[in-house]
Amino acid sequence: MTTHTTGSDPTTDTDPATPAARTVRGTCPSPFGELLLTGVRTDDGCALTSLSLPGRPAAPAVPEQDRAEEAFARARRELDAYFAGRLTRFTLPLAPAGTPFQLRVWQALDEVPYGTTTSYGELAARLGLSRVETRAVGRALGANPLLLVRPCHRVIGADGSLRGYAGGVERKAWLLTHEGALPPALV
């Protein structure tokens, strides 16, 4: 997942603090049901601020009057291609809100390749953090507002177990199987 940069913040394409920035919402069908997309308008659509899975409490509240489906055309195309198995790296402009530590952890997720997994400890080590700070990495992953796009589903326990995922462990297993990181379950 590539995050395009402009300005000093390496996690965004746009500065959501600019006066012209307005949060808008849209939806996208998925194998899990309708996804909720939120973003801030840009000159060429919008920069994604969150992607929420159905039935999860973390979905941001954006008024119905701020629905702007057309602003998410690019996001819908990329998500459709991902679910169809034709896209392995998102290139959407992103503008997530988070602490500097969270942004750093989320950016590191972009380096976990499609079809692979890493552990919480490996991710912490990659960030130059101590083993003690691994829990902080887990908390930052739990606060990731860009599910699927920032692939926190690719982070698993050191023992190979599927631990915590804001979309639910069953969806994490589905995503990892879809990407080829887990073998399909025998029926």
C-alpha positions, 0 to 999 in steps of 0.5 A: 500500500503506497501512501502518497505524500505532499507536505510534511506529514508522510501519511496523507495526500491532503491536509484535513485541517484546511478550511475547504476540507469537509468530511463526507461519507459513502459506501461500498459493497463487499463480501462482508456487507456494505462498507462505510467509507469516510474521507475529506474532499480533495481536488480529485475526489477524496482522501480516505479517513476511515473504512469500517466494516458492518456491525462494528462500533468504531464507524465514525458518525457522519451525517446523512446529508454529507453522503457523497458517493461520487467522491469514493469512486476510486476507493470503490474501484480499488476495493472491488479489484481487491475482493476480485483478487486483481489488486494486491496494493492499494494506492488511495490517498489517505488522511487518517487521524491518529497520534504520531505513534499510531501513524508510525505503526500504521505506516509500517503496515504498508510494508507488510506484503500482500499474501504474508503475515508478520507478528506483533513482535516483528512489527515492533522490532521493525519499528525499533521498539523494545519487546515491552512496547509490543502491546503499544503496537497492538493498541495502535493496530486496534485503533487503525481506522483504515481496515483492509487498506492499512492491512492490520489483518496481516499481523498475527500472534507469534505462535501463528494464532489469529488475534484481535481484529476490529472486523472480527477474527473470522473476517481476519481469517477470510482476508488472510485466506483470500490473500493466500497467507492462510490455506483454505480450511478443509471441509 
